[in-house]
Amino acid sequence: MLSAYFADISKHSVKQNAMQVERLWRSIPAQLAKTQDGSAPKFRFKEVISQGGRFSKLIGGIDWLNTAGLILRTYIINRGELPFSAYQSENNFKLYLFDIGILGALSHLPPSLFGIILMALIKDILPKIM
């Protein structure tokens, strides 16, 4: 199943960005596993491209995955006041995969652990939105 997604990424994304888009998508499980002082860790660009991994170099791939419906981009706000959009930064966000099964497959985990993964994600997300 993952190979079909990677084939579609190669087919439909701009050829020179296909590998970058695939690297971005593959990096999401590892990015979600990281923690920072109990707060929501932001996406680390340098962990996707080792040489000069910057937001400006990866935004095209992130936008492509988001538009394709393969990821969800959640902005990390620096103040809990309305409107939230006034307190977000374009390059301070967390990426989630659109499907827990895909997350498990990209993480090379057996399906029996998907419920455990889902509960861990819920524990991570709920305190931040309440």
TACORFEN-V408866 format. One record per residue. RES is the residue in three letters. SS is DSSP state (H for helix, E for strand, L for the rest). PHI is phi in whole degrees, 0 to 359 (* if undefined). BURIAL is + if it has 24 or more other ideal C-beta (glycine too) atoms within 12 Angstrom, else -. Layout:
RES & SS & PHI & BURIAL
RES & SS & PHI & BURIAL
This chain:
MET & L & * & -
LEU & H & 298 & -
SER & H & 297 & -
ALA & H & 293 & -
TYR & H & 296 & +
PHE & H & 295 & -
ALA & H & 296 & -
ASP & H & 294 & -
ILE & H & 300 & +
SER & H & 297 & -
LYS & H & 287 & -
HIS & H & 259 & -
SER & L & 272 & +
VAL & L & 302 & -
LYS & H & 309 & -
GLN & H & 288 & -
ASN & H & 265 & +
ALA & H & 302 & -
MET & H & 292 & -
GLN & H & 295 & +
VAL & H & 298 & +
GLU & H & 296 & +
ARG & H & 299 & +
LEU & H & 302 & +
TRP & H & 297 & +
ARG & H & 291 & +
SER & H & 279 & +
ILE & H & 300 & +
PRO & H & 302 & +
ALA & H & 293 & -
GLN & H & 296 & +
LEU & H & 291 & +
ALA & H & 285 & -
LYS & L & 279 & -
THR & L & 234 & -
GLN & E & 222 & -
ASP & L & 50 & -
GLY & L & 76 & -
SER & E & 262 & -
ALA & L & 290 & +
PRO & L & 287 & -
LYS & L & 280 & +
PHE & L & 293 & +
ARG & L & 260 & +
PHE & H & 292 & +
LYS & H & 293 & -
GLU & H & 277 & -
VAL & L & 265 & +
ILE & L & 239 & -
SER & L & 293 & -
GLN & L & 264 & -
GLY & L & 67 & -
GLY & L & 295 & -
ARG & L & 232 & -
PHE & H & 308 & +
SER & H & 298 & -
LYS & H & 278 & -
LEU & H & 254 & +
ILE & H & 298 & +
GLY & H & 299 & -
GLY & H & 292 & +
ILE & H & 296 & +
ASP & H & 298 & -
TRP & H & 297 & +
LEU & H & 297 & +
ASN & H & 294 & +
THR & H & 296 & -
ALA & L & 287 & -
GLY & L & 81 & -
LEU & L & 269 & +
ILE & E & 222 & +
LEU & E & 239 & +
ARG & E & 258 & +
THR & E & 243 & +
TYR & E & 283 & -
ILE & E & 265 & +
ILE & E & 267 & -
ASN & L & 261 & -
ARG & L & 212 & -
GLY & L & 269 & -
GLU & L & 234 & -
LEU & L & 274 & -
PRO & L & 280 & -
PHE & H & 303 & -
SER & H & 299 & -
ALA & H & 286 & -
TYR & H & 245 & -
GLN & E & 246 & -
SER & E & 243 & -
GLU & E & 302 & -
ASN & E & 253 & -
ASN & E & 238 & -
PHE & E & 207 & +
LYS & E & 234 & +
LEU & E & 252 & +
TYR & E & 235 & +
LEU & E & 282 & +
PHE & L & 287 & -
ASP & L & 215 & -
ILE & H & 295 & +
GLY & H & 294 & -
ILE & H & 293 & +
LEU & H & 301 & +
GLY & H & 297 & +
ALA & H & 294 & +
LEU & H & 293 & +
SER & L & 272 & +
HIS & L & 60 & -
LEU & L & 255 & -
PRO & L & 290 & -
PRO & H & 305 & -
SER & H & 295 & -
LEU & H & 267 & -
PHE & H & 300 & -
GLY & H & 297 & -
ILE & H & 295 & -
ILE & H & 297 & +
LEU & H & 300 & -
MET & H & 296 & -
ALA & H & 296 & -
LEU & H & 295 & +
ILE & H & 297 & -
LYS & H & 298 & -
ASP & H & 284 & +
ILE & H & 276 & -
LEU & H & 306 & -
PRO & H & 299 & -
LYS & H & 280 & -
ILE & H & 260 & -
MET & L & 263 & -
